[in-house]
């Protein structure tokens, strides 16, 4: 029997490496089996763990057979069995406790090296399983290093991930030691552990941050219907409530903007516009174009989702946005093609429209 301190050291090792005690014990059994090859024990090695007494007992098993079969460790013939039993029989199991005093330096070294290698493999397997289950999710990672092409993060489970700068937020800096929220795109299994692909510039990271920071989004009271993003600059998010008593936009903004501010900060202070999703296309388009206020929306082709929006002359620049960003994000977020016209141009061109935008 091994000492109680050895058992407890394995428990501490499990906590330290984020592994289960049971999985470590399985590796101990493998290492014991390898170590016993350099001793007089040639049978099948099995380890028995007593969680109450915190003890480990190691036994050698030999099985008496009429004829040896290839690949079945621990088999012995009737003649060989007479060394252990006076009257052996075929089918008999011979169990012998392993005496550790018979372990020399070579056997002890093999146990240590084998256990170390098995634990490394176990950590890699556990890390791969952990991150595979995180694909499509966000995690908090710590910046280790960065250069002109890549940022290296420590993402937990003894794993590092290199993110191409092009997958980050434009203009963002990465200082060693600071934490960043990253989105896991994919995980590959390699002999050196999991290769985790991460990014910060996709729109899914926005959705996951909404789920993390806003309880109503997390529990389904508020649903995200559309997202359009130009990373590092601006994002538009359309939301709808599944309960009539809930204000979806207000729930996302939070008291004094606390909820949306947390998301802004996680995305390097990227601007986020939240608008209320409407079933009526006229109302939906006008909401998506906020903060610009529209006067009228003309549905040109509902099937093809094409619309013309009339705005007052002083709202035209705001509706279009810098380099066309506002109307572009509005169109992408609701999947409509939107053209904007000044009121004066619409009148001069004889475009017929109605003032159909009201306070929604």
C-alpha positions as CSV (number, residue, x, y, z in Angstrom):
1,X,0.0,0.0,0.0
2,X,1.3,3.5,-0.9
3,X,1.2,6.2,1.8
4,X,-1.7,8.5,2.4
5,X,0.5,11.5,1.4
6,X,1.0,10.0,-2.0
7,X,-2.8,9.7,-2.5
8,X,-3.2,13.3,-1.3
9,X,-0.5,14.6,-3.6
10,X,-2.4,13.1,-6.5
11,X,-5.6,14.9,-5.4
12,X,-3.7,18.2,-5.2
13,X,-2.3,17.5,-8.7
14,X,-5.8,17.0,-10.0
15,X,-6.9,20.3,-8.6
16,X,-3.8,22.1,-9.8
17,X,-4.1,20.8,-13.4
18,X,-7.9,21.0,-13.6
19,X,-8.2,17.2,-14.0
20,X,-10.4,14.6,-12.1
21,X,-8.8,12.5,-9.5
22,X,-10.2,9.4,-11.2
23,X,-8.5,10.2,-14.5
24,X,-5.2,10.7,-12.8
25,X,-5.6,7.3,-11.0
26,X,-6.1,5.6,-14.4
27,X,-2.7,7.0,-15.5
28,X,-1.1,5.9,-12.2
29,X,-2.3,2.3,-13.1
30,X,-0.7,2.6,-16.5
31,X,2.6,3.9,-15.1
32,X,2.6,1.2,-12.4
33,X,2.2,-1.4,-15.2
34,X,5.2,0.0,-17.1
35,X,7.3,0.2,-13.9
36,X,6.6,-3.4,-13.0
37,X,8.2,-4.7,-16.2
38,X,11.6,-4.1,-14.6
39,X,10.7,-6.2,-11.6
40,X,9.7,-9.8,-11.1
41,X,6.1,-8.9,-11.7
42,X,5.1,-10.0,-15.2
43,X,1.3,-10.4,-14.8
44,X,-1.5,-7.9,-15.3
45,X,-1.1,-4.9,-13.0
46,X,-4.2,-3.4,-11.4
47,X,-4.4,-0.5,-9.0
48,X,-7.2,-0.3,-6.4
49,X,-8.0,3.0,-4.8
50,X,-9.6,3.5,-1.4
51,X,-11.1,7.0,-1.3
52,X,-12.1,6.8,2.3
53,X,-8.7,5.6,3.6
54,X,-6.9,7.6,0.9
55,X,-4.8,4.6,0.0
56,X,-3.6,2.9,-3.1
57,X,-3.0,-0.8,-3.4
58,X,-1.3,-2.4,-6.4
59,X,-1.8,-6.0,-7.4
60,X,-0.5,-8.4,-10.0
61,X,-3.1,-10.7,-11.6
62,X,-2.2,-14.0,-13.3
63,X,-4.8,-16.2,-15.0
64,X,-4.4,-19.9,-15.3
65,X,-5.2,-21.2,-18.9
66,X,-4.9,-24.5,-20.7
67,X,-3.0,-22.8,-23.5
68,X,-1.4,-19.4,-23.8
69,X,-2.9,-17.0,-26.3
70,X,-1.0,-14.1,-27.9
71,X,-1.6,-10.6,-26.6
72,X,-3.3,-11.6,-23.4
73,X,-1.1,-10.3,-20.6
74,X,-1.1,-12.2,-17.3
75,X,-1.8,-15.7,-18.7
76,X,0.1,-18.6,-17.3
77,X,0.0,-22.4,-17.8
78,X,-0.9,-25.0,-15.2
79,X,2.7,-25.9,-14.8
80,X,3.7,-22.3,-14.1
81,X,0.8,-21.8,-11.7
82,X,2.3,-24.5,-9.4
83,X,4.8,-21.9,-8.3
84,X,1.9,-20.0,-6.6
85,X,-0.7,-22.7,-5.8
86,X,-0.4,-26.3,-4.7
87,X,-3.3,-27.5,-6.8
88,X,-3.9,-24.9,-9.6
89,X,-6.9,-25.2,-12.0
90,X,-7.6,-23.7,-15.4
91,X,-9.6,-20.5,-14.9
92,X,-8.0,-19.8,-11.5
93,X,-7.1,-16.2,-10.8
94,X,-3.9,-15.6,-8.8
95,X,-3.7,-12.2,-7.1
96,X,-0.5,-11.0,-5.6
97,X,0.2,-7.7,-3.8
98,X,3.0,-5.7,-5.4
99,X,6.0,-5.2,-3.0
100,X,7.4,-1.7,-3.7
101,X,10.7,-2.6,-1.9
102,X,11.5,-4.7,-5.0
103,X,11.4,-1.6,-7.1
104,X,14.9,-0.5,-8.1
105,X,15.9,2.9,-9.4
106,X,15.2,1.9,-13.0
107,X,11.6,0.9,-12.2
108,X,11.0,4.0,-10.1
109,X,12.3,6.2,-12.9
110,X,10.1,4.5,-15.4
111,X,7.1,5.0,-13.2
112,X,7.9,8.7,-12.8
113,X,8.5,9.3,-16.5
114,X,5.5,7.3,-17.7
115,X,3.2,9.1,-15.3
116,X,4.5,12.5,-16.4
117,X,4.0,11.6,-20.1
118,X,0.5,10.2,-19.4
119,X,-0.5,13.3,-17.5
120,X,0.6,15.5,-20.3
121,X,-1.4,13.5,-22.8
122,X,-4.4,13.6,-20.4
123,X,-4.1,17.4,-20.1
124,X,-4.0,17.7,-23.9
125,X,-7.1,15.5,-24.2
126,X,-8.9,17.4,-21.5
127,X,-8.0,20.7,-23.0
128,X,-9.2,19.6,-26.5
129,X,-12.5,18.4,-25.0
130,X,-12.9,21.7,-23.1
131,X,-12.3,24.0,-26.0
132,X,-14.2,21.8,-28.5
133,X,-17.2,22.4,-26.3
134,X,-16.5,26.2,-26.4
135,X,-16.6,26.6,-30.1
136,X,-19.1,29.3,-30.9
137,X,-18.7,30.8,-27.4
138,X,-16.6,33.6,-25.9
139,X,-13.9,33.3,-23.2
140,X,-11.6,35.8,-21.5
141,X,-8.0,35.5,-22.6
142,X,-4.8,37.1,-21.4
143,X,-2.4,38.8,-23.8
144,X,1.1,37.2,-23.6
145,X,2.8,38.9,-26.6
146,X,2.1,40.6,-29.8
147,X,3.8,41.7,-33.0
148,X,2.8,43.2,-36.4
149,X,1.1,40.0,-37.5
150,X,-0.1,38.0,-34.4
151,X,-1.3,38.3,-30.8
152,X,-0.5,35.4,-28.5
153,X,-3.1,34.8,-25.7
154,X,-3.1,32.4,-22.8
155,X,-6.6,31.0,-22.9
156,X,-6.5,28.6,-19.9
157,X,-5.9,24.8,-19.6
158,X,-2.2,25.4,-20.2
159,X,-3.1,26.4,-23.8
160,X,-2.0,29.3,-25.9
161,X,-3.7,30.7,-29.0
162,X,-2.2,33.0,-31.7
163,X,-4.7,35.4,-33.3
164,X,-3.8,37.1,-36.6
165,X,-3.9,40.9,-36.2
166,X,-6.4,40.8,-39.1
167,X,-8.8,38.9,-36.9
168,X,-8.7,41.5,-34.2
169,X,-10.4,44.9,-33.9
170,X,-8.8,47.5,-36.2
171,X,-6.8,50.1,-34.2
172,X,-6.8,48.0,-31.0
173,X,-3.6,47.7,-29.0
174,X,-2.5,44.6,-27.0
175,X,-0.5,45.0,-23.9
176,X,1.0,41.9,-22.2
177,X,-1.0,41.0,-19.1
178,X,-4.3,42.7,-20.1
179,X,-7.4,40.6,-20.6
180,X,-9.6,40.5,-23.8
181,X,-12.8,38.7,-24.7
182,X,-12.2,36.4,-27.7
183,X,-14.6,34.3,-29.7
184,X,-13.6,30.6,-30.5
185,X,-14.1,29.8,-34.2
186,X,-12.6,26.3,-34.4
187,X,-10.5,23.8,-32.5
188,X,-8.1,21.3,-34.1
189,X,-6.5,18.3,-32.4
190,X,-2.7,18.1,-32.7
191,X,0.0,16.0,-31.0
192,X,1.0,19.1,-29.0
193,X,-2.4,19.8,-27.7
194,X,-5.5,21.7,-29.1
195,X,-5.0,24.4,-31.7
196,X,-7.6,27.0,-30.9
197,X,-8.7,29.6,-33.5
198,X,-9.9,32.8,-32.0
199,X,-11.1,36.3,-33.2
200,X,-12.5,39.6,-32.0
201,X,-13.8,41.1,-35.3
202,X,-16.9,39.0,-36.1
203,X,-20.5,39.8,-35.2
204,X,-21.1,36.7,-33.2
205,X,-18.8,38.0,-30.4
206,X,-21.3,40.9,-30.1
207,X,-24.2,38.5,-29.7
208,X,-22.4,36.4,-27.1
209,X,-21.5,39.6,-25.1
210,X,-25.2,40.6,-25.1
211,X,-26.0,37.1,-23.8
212,X,-23.4,37.5,-21.1
213,X,-24.2,41.0,-19.9
214,X,-28.0,41.1,-20.4
215,X,-30.1,38.6,-18.5
216,X,-33.1,39.2,-20.7
217,X,-31.2,38.1,-23.8
218,X,-29.7,35.2,-21.9
219,X,-33.1,33.9,-20.8
220,X,-34.9,34.6,-24.1
221,X,-37.1,37.4,-22.9
222,X,-35.3,39.6,-25.4
223,X,-34.2,38.2,-28.8
224,X,-31.5,39.5,-31.1
225,X,-33.0,39.6,-34.6
226,X,-30.2,41.1,-36.6
227,X,-26.6,42.3,-36.3
228,X,-24.4,44.2,-38.6
229,X,-20.9,45.1,-37.7
230,X,-17.9,47.1,-38.9
231,X,-15.4,46.0,-36.2
232,X,-13.6,48.9,-34.5
233,X,-16.1,51.4,-35.6
234,X,-19.8,50.6,-35.2
235,X,-22.4,47.9,-34.8
236,X,-26.2,47.9,-35.2
237,X,-28.3,45.4,-33.2
238,X,-32.0,44.8,-33.7
239,X,-33.8,43.4,-30.7
240,X,-37.4,42.3,-29.9
241,X,-39.2,41.4,-26.7
242,X,-41.1,38.1,-26.3
243,X,-43.1,39.7,-23.5
244,X,-45.3,42.8,-24.1
245,X,-44.3,44.3,-20.8
246,X,-40.6,44.4,-21.6
247,X,-38.8,47.2,-23.4
248,X,-36.2,45.4,-25.4
249,X,-34.0,48.4,-26.1
250,X,-34.1,49.6,-22.5
251,X,-33.2,46.1,-21.2
252,X,-30.1,46.1,-23.4
253,X,-29.0,49.6,-22.5
254,X,-29.5,49.1,-18.8
255,X,-29.7,51.6,-16.0
256,X,-27.7,54.7,-16.9
257,X,-26.3,52.7,-19.9
258,X,-24.5,50.2,-17.6
259,X,-25.1,47.1,-19.6
260,X,-24.2,48.4,-23.0
261,X,-21.2,50.2,-21.6
262,X,-19.8,46.9,-20.4
263,X,-20.1,45.6,-24.0
264,X,-18.6,48.7,-25.4
265,X,-15.6,48.3,-23.2
266,X,-15.2,44.6,-24.1
267,X,-15.0,45.7,-27.7
268,X,-12.4,48.5,-27.3
269,X,-15.1,51.1,-26.9
270,X,-16.8,50.3,-30.2
271,X,-20.0,52.2,-30.8
272,X,-23.2,50.1,-30.6
273,X,-26.6,51.2,-31.9
274,X,-29.6,49.3,-30.6
275,X,-32.9,49.5,-32.3
276,X,-36.3,47.9,-31.7
277,X,-37.2,45.3,-34.3
278,X,-40.7,45.7,-35.9
279,X,-42.8,43.3,-38.0
280,X,-44.0,46.2,-40.2
281,X,-41.2,46.8,-42.8
282,X,-41.9,50.6,-42.8
283,X,-41.4,50.8,-39.1
284,X,-38.5,48.4,-39.2
285,X,-36.6,50.4,-41.7
286,X,-37.1,53.7,-39.9
287,X,-35.9,52.1,-36.6
288,X,-32.8,50.6,-38.3
289,X,-31.8,54.0,-39.6
290,X,-31.8,55.6,-36.1
291,X,-30.4,57.9,-34.8
292,X,-31.5,59.6,-38.1
293,X,-35.2,60.4,-38.2
294,X,-37.1,59.4,-41.4
295,X,-40.1,61.2,-42.9
296,X,-41.4,58.5,-45.1
297,X,-40.6,55.0,-46.3
298,X,-41.6,53.8,-49.8
299,X,-41.6,50.0,-50.2
300,X,-40.5,49.6,-53.8
301,X,-40.4,45.8,-53.8
302,X,-41.4,43.9,-50.7
303,X,-40.4,40.5,-52.1
304,X,-37.0,41.7,-53.1
305,X,-36.8,43.8,-50.0
306,X,-36.1,47.2,-51.6
307,X,-37.1,50.5,-50.1
308,X,-36.7,54.2,-50.6
309,X,-36.5,56.4,-47.5
310,X,-37.2,60.2,-47.5
311,X,-35.5,62.3,-44.9
312,X,-35.4,66.0,-44.2
313,X,-32.4,67.7,-45.7
314,X,-30.8,68.3,-42.4
315,X,-31.1,64.6,-41.5
316,X,-29.6,63.3,-44.8
317,X,-25.9,63.2,-43.7
318,X,-26.9,61.5,-40.4
319,X,-29.0,58.9,-42.3
320,X,-26.2,58.1,-44.7
321,X,-23.5,58.3,-42.1
322,X,-19.8,58.7,-42.5
323,X,-18.8,57.0,-45.7
324,X,-22.3,55.6,-45.9
325,X,-21.9,53.6,-42.8
326,X,-25.3,54.2,-41.1
327,X,-27.4,53.2,-44.1
328,X,-25.1,50.3,-44.9
329,X,-25.3,48.8,-41.4
330,X,-29.0,49.4,-41.3
331,X,-29.5,47.6,-44.5
332,X,-27.3,44.6,-43.5
333,X,-28.9,44.3,-40.1
334,X,-32.4,43.9,-41.4
335,X,-31.5,42.4,-44.8
336,X,-33.1,45.2,-46.9
337,X,-31.8,47.3,-49.7
338,X,-32.2,51.0,-48.7
339,X,-31.8,54.1,-50.7
340,X,-32.0,57.5,-49.1
341,X,-33.3,60.8,-50.6
342,X,-33.4,64.3,-49.3
343,X,-36.9,65.8,-49.0
344,X,-36.0,68.6,-51.4
345,X,-34.7,66.1,-54.1
346,X,-37.8,63.9,-53.7
347,X,-40.1,66.9,-54.3
348,X,-38.0,68.2,-57.3
349,X,-38.1,64.7,-58.8
350,X,-41.8,64.3,-58.3
351,X,-41.5,61.2,-56.1
352,X,-44.8,60.4,-54.4
353,X,-44.6,59.3,-50.8
354,X,-46.6,59.6,-47.6
355,X,-45.4,60.8,-44.2
356,X,-45.8,57.4,-42.7
357,X,-43.2,57.4,-39.9
358,X,-44.7,57.9,-36.4
359,X,-43.4,57.4,-32.9
360,X,-43.1,53.6,-32.6
